[in-house]
C-alpha cells in the first residue's frame, strides 16, 4: 500500500531567547537534518535524530598518513632525478660524484621509509585496540 504524503497545514510559532537559539543551532549543526524545522519537528514529536559522528582515531590516522605522504613525495622526486642523472652520465668521475650524492639521498629515503613503517605500525596497533 502506498503511503500518502500529508501536507503540513498547521503552524507552530515559537520564540526563543538568544541562549536557547544558540543551543538549538548547535544541535542542528551536529545533526544530519537538512532543515532546522526538521530537527525541531523530530524533537517535538520524540522521533530519533541522527547525529554526525567523527571517529577521532581515524582522523588522527588520516592526518598522520597525509603528513607521511607529503614527506615521501619530495624524496621520490629526488630519487627519480638521481636516476635520470645516472642515465645521462658519460665519464667515470661523474659517476663517482653521483654515487656519493646518491648515498646521502638513499639514507634519507631509507630513514623516511622506516619512519613511515613505524608510524603505520603504531597506527595499526592503536586501531586494533579500539
N, CA, C and O atoms as CSV, one atom per row, in Angstrom:
chain,resi,resn,atom,element,x,y,z
A,1,UNK,N,N,0.844,-1.174,0.000
A,1,UNK,CA,C,0.000,0.000,0.000
A,1,UNK,C,C,0.895,1.246,0.000
A,1,UNK,O,O,1.887,1.318,0.725
A,2,UNK,N,N,0.527,2.196,-0.811
A,2,UNK,CA,C,1.325,3.407,-0.973
A,2,UNK,C,C,1.056,4.379,0.174
A,2,UNK,O,O,-0.093,4.661,0.513
A,3,UNK,N,N,2.149,4.887,0.766
A,3,UNK,CA,C,1.999,5.877,1.837
A,3,UNK,C,C,1.536,7.193,1.244
A,3,UNK,O,O,2.033,7.643,0.212
A,4,UNK,N,N,0.590,7.788,1.912
A,4,UNK,CA,C,0.103,9.097,1.471
A,4,UNK,C,C,1.046,10.183,1.968
A,4,UNK,O,O,1.549,10.125,3.090
A,5,UNK,N,N,1.275,11.164,1.123
A,5,UNK,CA,C,2.047,12.325,1.537
A,5,UNK,C,C,1.063,13.323,2.115
A,5,UNK,O,O,0.157,13.799,1.431
A,6,UNK,N,N,1.261,13.629,3.386
A,6,UNK,CA,C,0.343,14.555,4.051
A,6,UNK,C,C,1.004,15.918,4.137
A,6,UNK,O,O,2.113,16.053,4.654
A,7,UNK,N,N,0.327,16.905,3.636
A,7,UNK,CA,C,0.831,18.271,3.727
A,7,UNK,C,C,0.708,18.767,5.157
A,7,UNK,O,O,-0.255,18.455,5.858
A,8,UNK,N,N,1.651,19.508,5.559
A,8,UNK,CA,C,1.608,20.110,6.891
A,8,UNK,C,C,0.866,21.440,6.764
A,8,UNK,O,O,1.306,22.354,6.067
A,9,UNK,N,N,-0.260,21.521,7.452
A,9,UNK,CA,C,-1.091,22.717,7.317
A,9,UNK,C,C,-1.150,23.537,8.592
A,9,UNK,O,O,-1.700,24.637,8.592
A,10,UNK,N,N,-0.595,23.024,9.674
A,10,UNK,CA,C,-0.634,23.727,10.946
A,10,UNK,C,C,0.690,24.413,11.212
A,10,UNK,O,O,1.755,23.846,10.966
A,11,UNK,N,N,0.619,25.630,11.713
A,11,UNK,CA,C,1.804,26.405,12.041
A,11,UNK,C,C,2.004,26.411,13.542
A,11,UNK,O,O,1.043,26.484,14.308
A,12,UNK,N,N,3.244,26.334,13.951
A,12,UNK,CA,C,3.593,26.472,15.350
A,12,UNK,C,C,4.642,27.573,15.429
A,12,UNK,O,O,5.743,27.433,14.897
A,13,UNK,N,N,4.299,28.644,16.082
A,13,UNK,CA,C,5.228,29.761,16.242
A,13,UNK,C,C,5.908,29.621,17.591
A,13,UNK,O,O,5.255,29.344,18.597
A,14,UNK,N,N,7.183,29.808,17.611
A,14,UNK,CA,C,7.952,29.593,18.820
A,14,UNK,C,C,8.978,30.706,18.967
A,14,UNK,O,O,9.691,31.037,18.019
A,15,UNK,N,N,9.044,31.267,20.137
A,15,UNK,CA,C,10.040,32.311,20.409
A,15,UNK,C,C,11.083,31.753,21.358
A,15,UNK,O,O,10.777,31.051,22.322
A,16,UNK,N,N,12.328,32.092,21.051
A,16,UNK,CA,C,13.448,31.641,21.875
A,16,UNK,C,C,14.305,32.835,22.255
A,16,UNK,O,O,14.370,33.830,21.533
A,17,UNK,N,N,14.964,32.718,23.408
A,17,UNK,CA,C,15.945,33.759,23.722
A,17,UNK,C,C,17.263,33.397,23.016
A,17,UNK,O,O,17.375,32.338,22.398
A,18,UNK,N,N,18.235,34.274,23.118
A,18,UNK,CA,C,19.496,34.079,22.391
A,18,UNK,C,C,20.187,32.784,22.806
A,18,UNK,O,O,20.695,32.056,21.953
A,19,UNK,N,N,20.211,32.490,24.098
A,19,UNK,CA,C,20.852,31.271,24.615
A,19,UNK,C,C,20.165,30.023,24.068
A,19,UNK,O,O,20.837,29.104,23.601
A,20,UNK,N,N,18.860,29.983,24.120
A,20,UNK,CA,C,18.120,28.825,23.615
A,20,UNK,C,C,18.357,28.634,22.116
A,20,UNK,O,O,18.509,27.509,21.640
A,21,UNK,N,N,18.387,29.743,21.384
A,21,UNK,CA,C,18.595,29.669,19.940
A,21,UNK,C,C,19.995,29.123,19.623
A,21,UNK,O,O,20.159,28.338,18.688
A,22,UNK,N,N,20.993,29.536,20.394
A,22,UNK,CA,C,22.349,29.021,20.190
A,22,UNK,C,C,22.411,27.525,20.444
A,22,UNK,O,O,23.074,26.800,19.702
A,23,UNK,N,N,21.733,27.055,21.475
A,23,UNK,CA,C,21.695,25.620,21.775
A,23,UNK,C,C,21.034,24.878,20.614
A,23,UNK,O,O,21.527,23.838,20.176
A,24,UNK,N,N,19.928,25.410,20.124
A,24,UNK,CA,C,19.225,24.783,19.008
A,24,UNK,C,C,20.107,24.748,17.759
A,24,UNK,O,O,20.138,23.741,17.052
A,25,UNK,N,N,20.813,25.826,17.487
A,25,UNK,CA,C,21.713,25.881,16.332
A,25,UNK,C,C,22.858,24.870,16.487
A,25,UNK,O,O,23.291,24.260,15.509
A,26,UNK,N,N,23.337,24.702,17.710
A,26,UNK,CA,C,24.416,23.742,17.961
A,26,UNK,C,C,23.942,22.325,17.656
A,26,UNK,O,O,24.644,21.569,16.985
A,27,UNK,N,N,22.757,21.960,18.144
A,27,UNK,CA,C,22.205,20.635,17.862
A,27,UNK,C,C,21.949,20.455,16.364
A,27,UNK,O,O,22.162,19.373,15.817
A,28,UNK,N,N,21.498,21.504,15.720
A,28,UNK,CA,C,21.243,21.443,14.281
A,28,UNK,C,C,22.544,21.193,13.519
A,28,UNK,O,O,22.567,20.402,12.575
A,29,UNK,N,N,23.613,21.854,13.918
A,29,UNK,CA,C,24.912,21.679,13.258
A,29,UNK,C,C,25.444,20.262,13.451
A,29,UNK,O,O,26.148,19.743,12.585
A,30,UNK,N,N,25.115,19.633,14.577
A,30,UNK,CA,C,25.574,18.276,14.861
A,30,UNK,C,C,24.685,17.209,14.242
A,30,UNK,O,O,25.043,16.031,14.238
A,31,UNK,N,N,23.536,17.604,13.722
A,31,UNK,CA,C,22.600,16.627,13.181
A,31,UNK,C,C,22.760,16.487,11.675
A,31,UNK,O,O,23.467,17.261,11.031
A,32,UNK,N,N,22.092,15.486,11.134
A,32,UNK,CA,C,22.062,15.293,9.686
A,32,UNK,C,C,20.756,15.815,9.082
A,32,UNK,O,O,20.462,15.554,7.916
A,33,UNK,N,N,19.981,16.546,9.869
A,33,UNK,CA,C,18.720,17.100,9.378
A,33,UNK,C,C,19.002,18.185,8.339
A,33,UNK,O,O,19.861,19.042,8.549
A,34,UNK,N,N,18.270,18.146,7.207
A,34,UNK,CA,C,18.524,19.139,6.166
A,34,UNK,C,C,18.027,20.540,6.525
A,34,UNK,O,O,18.550,21.535,6.023
A,35,UNK,N,N,17.020,20.615,7.392
A,35,UNK,CA,C,16.466,21.913,7.769
A,35,UNK,C,C,16.300,21.973,9.287
A,35,UNK,O,O,16.116,20.956,9.955
A,36,UNK,N,N,16.369,23.186,9.803
A,36,UNK,CA,C,16.180,23.390,11.237
A,36,UNK,C,C,14.774,22.957,11.659
A,36,UNK,O,O,14.588,22.415,12.749
A,37,UNK,N,N,13.800,23.196,10.804
A,37,UNK,CA,C,12.425,22.796,11.130
A,37,UNK,C,C,12.297,21.276,11.258
A,37,UNK,O,O,11.503,20.786,12.061
A,38,UNK,N,N,13.082,20.524,10.463
A,38,UNK,CA,C,13.046,19.055,10.582
A,38,UNK,C,C,13.562,18.611,11.950
A,38,UNK,O,O,12.990,17.726,12.587
A,39,UNK,N,N,14.654,19.242,12.387
A,39,UNK,CA,C,15.195,18.915,13.702
A,39,UNK,C,C,14.186,19.243,14.798
A,39,UNK,O,O,13.945,18.427,15.688
A,40,UNK,N,N,13.604,20.422,14.736
A,40,UNK,CA,C,12.632,20.835,15.753
A,40,UNK,C,C,11.423,19.895,15.762
A,40,UNK,O,O,10.941,19.499,16.823
A,41,UNK,N,N,10.945,19.548,14.577
A,41,UNK,CA,C,9.781,18.661,14.477
A,41,UNK,C,C,10.094,17.295,15.076
A,41,UNK,O,O,9.295,16.753,15.839
A,42,UNK,N,N,11.255,16.736,14.732
A,42,UNK,CA,C,11.624,15.416,15.262
A,42,UNK,C,C,11.760,15.451,16.781
A,42,UNK,O,O,11.346,14.512,17.461
A,43,UNK,N,N,12.336,16.526,17.316
A,43,UNK,CA,C,12.454,16.629,18.765
A,43,UNK,C,C,11.101,16.758,19.438
A,43,UNK,O,O,10.839,16.110,20.451
A,44,UNK,N,N,10.243,17.593,18.872
A,44,UNK,CA,C,8.913,17.777,19.465
A,44,UNK,C,C,8.083,16.493,19.433
A,44,UNK,O,O,7.321,16.205,20.356
A,45,UNK,N,N,8.248,15.728,18.349
A,45,UNK,CA,C,7.466,14.500,18.210
A,45,UNK,C,C,8.205,13.277,18.764
A,45,UNK,O,O,7.765,12.140,18.595
A,46,UNK,N,N,9.326,13.532,19.421
A,46,UNK,CA,C,10.135,12.493,20.062
A,46,UNK,C,C,10.557,11.388,19.095
A,46,UNK,O,O,10.517,10.202,19.423
A,47,UNK,N,N,10.955,11.804,17.910
A,47,UNK,CA,C,11.496,10.872,16.922
A,47,UNK,C,C,13.013,10.923,17.007
A,47,UNK,O,O,13.570,11.938,17.425
A,48,UNK,N,N,13.689,9.855,16.621
A,48,UNK,CA,C,15.156,9.852,16.714
A,48,UNK,C,C,15.789,10.830,15.725
A,48,UNK,O,O,15.314,11.015,14.604
A,49,UNK,N,N,16.869,11.444,16.179
A,49,UNK,CA,C,17.634,12.369,15.344
A,49,UNK,C,C,19.021,11.765,15.149
A,49,UNK,O,O,19.703,11.427,16.117
A,50,UNK,N,N,19.421,11.635,13.912
A,50,UNK,CA,C,20.740,11.087,13.603
A,50,UNK,C,C,21.765,12.210,13.672
A,50,UNK,O,O,21.610,13.250,13.032
A,51,UNK,N,N,22.818,11.985,14.463
A,51,UNK,CA,C,23.863,12.989,14.628
A,51,UNK,C,C,25.091,12.607,13.816
A,51,UNK,O,O,25.343,11.432,13.546
A,52,UNK,N,N,25.841,13.620,13.440
A,52,UNK,CA,C,27.115,13.387,12.758
A,52,UNK,C,C,28.058,12.736,13.747
A,52,UNK,O,O,28.029,13.036,14.941
A,53,UNK,N,N,28.887,11.853,13.248
A,53,UNK,CA,C,29.813,11.138,14.111
A,53,UNK,C,C,31.199,11.200,13.492
A,53,UNK,O,O,31.371,10.885,12.315
A,54,UNK,N,N,32.179,11.601,14.272
A,54,UNK,CA,C,33.568,11.658,13.813
A,54,UNK,C,C,34.375,10.661,14.630
A,54,UNK,O,O,34.316,10.651,15.860
A,55,UNK,N,N,35.115,9.840,13.941
A,55,UNK,CA,C,35.992,8.881,14.601
A,55,UNK,C,C,37.345,9.555,14.781
A,55,UNK,O,O,38.088,9.714,13.812
A,56,UNK,N,N,37.673,9.951,15.999
A,56,UNK,CA,C,38.887,10.723,16.251
A,56,UNK,C,C,40.139,9.928,15.906
A,56,UNK,O,O,41.088,10.488,15.356
A,57,UNK,N,N,40.160,8.648,16.214
A,57,UNK,CA,C,41.358,7.865,15.898
A,57,UNK,C,C,41.553,7.765,14.388
A,57,UNK,O,O,42.687,7.770,13.908
A,58,UNK,N,N,40.466,7.674,13.643
A,58,UNK,CA,C,40.573,7.644,12.185
A,58,UNK,C,C,41.048,8.994,11.660
A,58,UNK,O,O,41.858,9.048,10.735
A,59,UNK,N,N,40.552,10.082,12.242
A,59,UNK,CA,C,41.008,11.419,11.852
A,59,UNK,C,C,42.505,11.578,12.099
A,59,UNK,O,O,43.221,12.130,11.265
A,60,UNK,N,N,42.976,11.091,13.248
A,60,UNK,CA,C,44.401,11.173,13.568
A,60,UNK,C,C,45.222,10.344,12.588
A,60,UNK,O,O,46.291,10.766,12.146
A,61,UNK,N,N,44.714,9.160,12.255
A,61,UNK,CA,C,45.424,8.295,11.325
A,61,UNK,C,C,45.519,8.951,9.944
A,61,UNK,O,O,46.570,8.905,9.305
A,62,UNK,N,N,44.441,9.550,9.493
A,62,UNK,CA,C,44.439,10.195,8.182
A,62,UNK,C,C,45.403,11.371,8.165
A,62,UNK,O,O,46.130,11.553,7.188
A,63,UNK,N,N,45.423,12.169,9.222
A,63,UNK,CA,C,46.341,13.311,9.246
A,63,UNK,C,C,47.799,12.841,9.277
A,63,UNK,O,O,48.658,13.459,8.648
A,64,UNK,N,N,48.085,11.757,9.998
A,64,UNK,CA,C,49.447,11.224,10.041
A,64,UNK,C,C,49.849,10.661,8.688
A,64,UNK,O,O,50.971,10.888,8.237
A,65,UNK,N,N,48.958,9.934,8.034
A,65,UNK,CA,C,49.271,9.393,6.706
A,65,UNK,C,C,49.444,10.511,5.684
A,65,UNK,O,O,50.278,10.399,4.786
A,66,UNK,N,N,48.682,11.567,5.804
A,66,UNK,CA,C,48.837,12.722,4.912
A,66,UNK,C,C,50.205,13.357,5.102
A,66,UNK,O,O,50.864,13.723,4.129
A,67,UNK,N,N,50.635,13.490,6.354
A,67,UNK,CA,C,51.963,14.047,6.631
A,67,UNK,C,C,53.044,13.171,6.040
A,67,UNK,O,O,53.999,13.665,5.440
A,68,UNK,N,N,52.891,11.857,6.210
A,68,UNK,CA,C,53.888,10.939,5.678
A,68,UNK,C,C,53.935,10.978,4.152
A,68,UNK,O,O,55.010,10.905,3.556
A,69,UNK,N,N,52.774,11.093,3.528
A,69,UNK,CA,C,52.726,11.175,2.068
A,69,UNK,C,C,53.424,12.435,1.580
A,69,UNK,O,O,54.175,12.400,0.606
A,70,UNK,N,N,53.172,13.555,2.265
A,70,UNK,CA,C,53.807,14.807,1.841
A,70,UNK,C,C,55.319,14.761,2.070
A,70,UNK,O,O,56.065,15.460,1.384
A,71,UNK,N,N,55.774,13.959,3.013
A,71,UNK,CA,C,57.207,13.786,3.238
A,71,UNK,C,C,57.813,12.856,2.190
A,71,UNK,O,O,58.952,13.053,1.766
A,72,UNK,N,N,57.069,11.865,1.782
A,72,UNK,CA,C,57.576,10.870,0.846
A,72,UNK,C,C,57.624,11.395,-0.589
A,72,UNK,O,O,58.512,11.003,-1.346
A,73,UNK,N,N,56.705,12.261,-0.980
A,73,UNK,CA,C,56.673,12.769,-2.363
A,73,UNK,C,C,57.969,13.457,-2.782
A,73,UNK,O,O,58.498,13.119,-3.841
A,74,UNK,N,N,58.514,14.408,-2.009
A,74,UNK,CA,C,59.773,15.032,-2.441
A,74,UNK,C,C,60.936,14.043,-2.486
A,74,UNK,O,O,61.823,14.168,-3.330
A,75,UNK,N,N,60.936,13.069,-1.591
A,75,UNK,CA,C,62.007,12.073,-1.597
A,75,UNK,C,C,61.934,11.241,-2.878
A,75,UNK,O,O,62.958,10.949,-3.496
A,76,UNK,N,N,60.720,10.862,-3.270
A,76,UNK,CA,C,60.544,10.118,-4.523
A,76,UNK,C,C,60.985,10.943,-5.723
A,76,UNK,O,O,61.594,10.413,-6.652
A,77,UNK,N,N,60.680,12.244,-5.709
A,77,UNK,CA,C,61.118,13.117,-6.803
A,77,UNK,C,C,62.641,13.188,-6.867
A,77,UNK,O,O,63.224,13.111,-7.948
A,78,UNK,N,N,63.281,13.335,-5.713
A,78,UNK,CA,C,64.751,13.372,-5.672
A,78,UNK,C,C,65.348,12.073,-6.216
A,78,UNK,O,O,66.341,12.086,-6.943
A,79,UNK,N,N,64.732,10.971,-5.854
A,79,UNK,CA,C,65.220,9.667,-6.321
A,79,UNK,C,C,65.102,9.568,-7.840
A,79,UNK,O,O,66.032,9.117,-8.508
A,80,UNK,N,N,63.960,9.988,-8.389
A,80,UNK,CA,C,63.778,9.957,-9.841
A,80,UNK,C,C,64.793,10.846,-10.543
A,80,UNK,O,O,65.338,10.464,-11.579
A,81,UNK,N,N,65.052,12.023,-9.994
A,81,UNK,CA,C,66.042,12.921,-10.591
A,81,UNK,C,C,67.433,12.301,-10.551
A,81,UNK,O,O,68.202,12.444,-11.501
A,82,UNK,N,N,67.760,11.618,-9.467
A,82,UNK,CA,C,69.073,10.982,-9.359
A,82,UNK,C,C,69.231,9.887,-10.398
A,82,UNK,O,O,70.291,9.764,-11.012
A,83,UNK,N,N,68.198,9.095,-10.603
A,83,UNK,CA,C,68.268,8.025,-11.594
A,83,UNK,C,C,68.383,8.601,-13.002
A,83,UNK,O,O,69.137,8.075,-13.821
A,84,UNK,N,N,67.645,9.678,-13.297
A,84,UNK,CA,C,67.769,10.331,-14.613
A,84,UNK,C,C,69.189,10.829,-14.832
A,84,UNK,O,O,69.737,10.687,-15.925
A,85,UNK,N,N,69.784,11.407,-13.807
A,85,UNK,CA,C,71.156,11.907,-13.914
A,85,UNK,C,C,72.114,10.750,-14.161
A,85,UNK,O,O,73.051,10.885,-14.946
A,86,UNK,N,N,71.895,9.618,-13.506
A,86,UNK,CA,C,72.734,8.443,-13.700
A,86,UNK,C,C,72.738,8.017,-15.161
A,86,UNK,O,O,73.788,7.686,-15.711
A,87,UNK,N,N,71.576,8.025,-15.786
A,87,UNK,CA,C,71.466,7.612,-17.183
A,87,UNK,C,C,72.167,8.586,-18.127
A,87,UNK,O,O,72.539,8.207,-19.237
A,88,UNK,N,N,72.352,9.830,-17.701
A,88,UNK,CA,C,72.971,10.831,-18.575
A,88,UNK,C,C,74.487,10.949,-18.383
A,88,UNK,O,O,75.146,11.674,-19.129
A,89,UNK,N,N,75.045,10.246,-17.393
A,89,UNK,CA,C,76.484,10.347,-17.122
A,89,UNK,C,C,77.292,9.604,-18.193
A,89,UNK,O,O,76.902,8.542,-18.679
A,90,UNK,N,N,78.429,10.206,-18.535
A,90,UNK,CA,C,79.258,9.579,-19.558
A,90,UNK,C,C,80.679,9.300,-19.090
A,90,UNK,O,O,81.380,8.531,-19.747
A,91,UNK,N,N,81.134,9.882,-17.999
A,91,UNK,CA,C,82.501,9.689,-17.534
A,91,UNK,C,C,82.505,9.058,-16.144
A,91,UNK,O,O,81.555,9.202,-15.374
A,92,UNK,N,N,83.584,8.364,-15.849
A,92,UNK,CA,C,83.724,7.667,-14.572
A,92,UNK,C,C,83.746,8.654,-13.404
A,92,UNK,O,O,83.159,8.370,-12.360
A,93,UNK,N,N,84.404,9.803,-13.553
A,93,UNK,CA,C,84.472,10.769,-12.450
A,93,UNK,C,C,83.086,11.303,-12.109
A,93,UNK,O,O,82.773,11.516,-10.937
A,94,UNK,N,N,82.249,11.521,-13.134
A,94,UNK,CA,C,80.861,11.961,-12.879
A,94,UNK,C,C,80.088,10.876,-12.144
A,94,UNK,O,O,79.260,11.160,-11.279
A,95,UNK,N,N,80.366,9.648,-12.497
A,95,UNK,CA,C,79.681,8.519,-11.855
A,95,UNK,C,C,80.045,8.442,-10.374
A,95,UNK,O,O,79.178,8.187,-9.538
A,96,UNK,N,N,81.322,8.661,-10.040
A,96,UNK,CA,C,81.744,8.640,-8.634
A,96,UNK,C,C,81.047,9.741,-7.835
A,96,UNK,O,O,80.605,9.501,-6.712
A,97,UNK,N,N,80.944,10.948,-8.402
A,97,UNK,CA,C,80.247,12.047,-7.712
A,97,UNK,C,C,78.762,11.719,-7.539
A,97,UNK,O,O,78.176,12.012,-6.496
A,98,UNK,N,N,78.171,11.123,-8.543
A,98,UNK,CA,C,76.754,10.761,-8.461
A,98,UNK,C,C,76.530,9.744,-7.355
A,98,UNK,O,O,75.570,9.842,-6.591
A,99,UNK,N,N,77.435,8.755,-7.275
A,99,UNK,CA,C,77.285,7.709,-6.261
A,99,UNK,C,C,77.376,8.307,-4.862
A,99,UNK,O,O,76.613,7.919,-3.977
A,100,UNK,N,N,78.294,9.243,-4.651
A,100,UNK,CA,C,78.427,9.871,-3.329
A,100,UNK,C,C,77.161,10.654,-2.972
A,100,UNK,O,O,76.687,10.576,-1.838
A,101,UNK,N,N,76.613,11.404,-3.922
A,101,UNK,CA,C,75.376,12.142,-3.679
A,101,UNK,C,C,74.187,11.218,-3.482
A,101,UNK,O,O,73.287,11.492,-2.687
A,102,UNK,N,N,74.203,10.108,-4.230
A,102,UNK,CA,C,73.109,9.151,-4.139
A,102,UNK,C,C,73.072,8.476,-2.781
A,102,UNK,O,O,71.992,8.177,-2.270
A,103,UNK,N,N,74.228,8.231,-2.188
A,103,UNK,CA,C,74.270,7.594,-0.867
A,103,UNK,C,C,73.529,8.437,0.171
A,103,UNK,O,O,72.812,7.902,1.017
A,104,UNK,N,N,73.705,9.749,0.100
A,104,UNK,CA,C,73.001,10.648,1.030
A,104,UNK,C,C,71.494,10.563,0.802
A,104,UNK,O,O,70.715,10.447,1.749
A,105,UNK,N,N,71.093,10.623,-0.478
A,105,UNK,CA,C,69.668,10.527,-0.798
A,105,UNK,C,C,69.097,9.179,-0.368
A,105,UNK,O,O,67.970,9.095,0.118
A,106,UNK,N,N,69.895,8.124,-0.556
A,106,UNK,CA,C,69.442,6.775,-0.194
A,106,UNK,C,C,69.211,6.681,1.318
A,106,UNK,O,O,68.222,6.100,1.765
A,107,UNK,N,N,70.135,7.258,2.105
A,107,UNK,CA,C,69.972,7.235,3.563
A,107,UNK,C,C,68.701,7.974,3.972
A,107,UNK,O,O,67.951,7.503,4.828
A,108,UNK,N,N,68.457,9.147,3.349
A,108,UNK,CA,C,67.235,9.906,3.659
A,108,UNK,C,C,65.993,9.093,3.292
A,108,UNK,O,O,65.021,9.056,4.047
A,109,UNK,N,N,66.034,8.449,2.136
A,109,UNK,CA,C,64.893,7.640,1.690
A,109,UNK,C,C,64.637,6.494,2.659
A,109,UNK,O,O,63.499,6.271,3.071
A,110,UNK,N,N,65.693,5.764,3.027
A,110,UNK,CA,C,65.511,4.635,3.929
A,110,UNK,C,C,65.055,5.078,5.316
A,110,UNK,O,O,64.254,4.395,5.953
A,111,UNK,N,N,65.561,6.217,5.785
A,111,UNK,CA,C,65.098,6.744,7.080
A,111,UNK,C,C,63.614,7.099,7.020
A,111,UNK,O,O,62.864,6.808,7.952
A,112,UNK,N,N,63.196,7.723,5.933
A,112,UNK,CA,C,61.784,8.087,5.789
A,112,UNK,C,C,60.906,6.848,5.674
A,112,UNK,O,O,59.816,6.797,6.243
A,113,UNK,N,N,61.376,5.867,4.950
A,113,UNK,CA,C,60.608,4.619,4.829
A,113,UNK,C,C,60.477,3.956,6.192
A,113,UNK,O,O,59.416,3.428,6.525
A,114,UNK,N,N,61.538,3.979,6.977
A,114,UNK,CA,C,61.480,3.394,8.320
A,114,UNK,C,C,60.512,4.181,9.206
A,114,UNK,O,O,59.763,3.583,9.978
A,115,UNK,N,N,60.517,5.518,9.105
A,115,UNK,CA,C,59.564,6.343,9.857
A,115,UNK,C,C,58.135,5.999,9.467
A,115,UNK,O,O,57.257,5.886,10.322
A,116,UNK,N,N,57.913,5.836,8.182
A,116,UNK,CA,C,56.570,5.500,7.693
A,116,UNK,C,C,56.160,4.122,8.207
A,116,UNK,O,O,55.033,3.937,8.668
A,117,UNK,N,N,57.065,3.166,8.127
A,117,UNK,CA,C,56.758,1.823,8.609
A,117,UNK,C,C,56.417,1.842,10.096
A,117,UNK,O,O,55.465,1.190,10.526
A,118,UNK,N,N,57.188,2.584,10.873
A,118,UNK,CA,C,56.941,2.688,12.313
A,118,UNK,C,C,55.595,3.358,12.594
A,118,UNK,O,O,54.827,2.908,13.444
A,119,UNK,N,N,55.325,4.443,11.860
A,119,UNK,CA,C,54.056,5.158,12.063
A,119,UNK,C,C,52.870,4.270,11.704
A,119,UNK,O,O,51.869,4.260,12.421
A,120,UNK,N,N,52.969,3.534,10.617
A,120,UNK,CA,C,51.872,2.637,10.221
A,120,UNK,C,C,51.697,1.538,11.261
A,120,UNK,O,O,50.570,1.160,11.581
A,121,UNK,N,N,52.799,1.027,11.787
A,121,UNK,CA,C,52.714,0.008,12.832
A,121,UNK,C,C,52.010,0.549,14.074
A,121,UNK,O,O,51.147,-0.120,14.643
A,122,UNK,N,N,52.380,1.768,14.498
A,122,UNK,CA,C,51.743,2.377,15.676
A,122,UNK,C,C,50.263,2.624,15.424
A,122,UNK,O,O,49.431,2.363,16.293
A,123,UNK,N,N,49.931,3.125,14.239
A,123,UNK,CA,C,48.526,3.372,13.917
A,123,UNK,C,C,47.733,2.064,13.872
A,123,UNK,O,O,46.581,2.017,14.304
A,124,UNK,N,N,48.345,1.018,13.356
A,124,UNK,CA,C,47.682,-0.288,13.315
A,124,UNK,C,C,47.407,-0.790,14.725
A,124,UNK,O,O,46.316,-1.280,15.014
A,125,UNK,N,N,48.393,-0.668,15.597
A,125,UNK,CA,C,48.209,-1.123,16.981
A,125,UNK,C,C,47.108,-0.307,17.669
A,125,UNK,O,O,46.277,-0.867,18.384
A,126,UNK,N,N,47.103,1.015,17.453
A,126,UNK,CA,C,46.053,1.874,18.027
A,126,UNK,C,C,44.692,1.442,17.520
A,126,UNK,O,O,43.743,1.307,18.293
A,127,UNK,N,N,44.603,1.225,16.223
A,127,UNK,CA,C,43.328,0.890,15.588
A,127,UNK,C,C,42.806,-0.445,16.103
A,127,UNK,O,O,41.605,-0.589,16.331
A,128,UNK,N,N,43.687,-1.421,16.289
A,128,UNK,CA,C,43.264,-2.736,16.749
A,128,UNK,C,C,42.865,-2.745,18.217
A,128,UNK,O,O,42.154,-3.650,18.653
A,129,UNK,N,N,43.316,-1.743,18.996
A,129,UNK,CA,C,42.945,-1.666,20.406
A,129,UNK,C,C,41.529,-1.144,20.590
A,129,UNK,O,O,40.941,-1.320,21.657
A,130,UNK,N,N,40.979,-0.510,19.573
A,130,UNK,CA,C,39.616,0.012,19.696
A,130,UNK,C,C,38.686,-1.122,19.720
A,130,UNK,O,O,37.475,-0.925,19.818
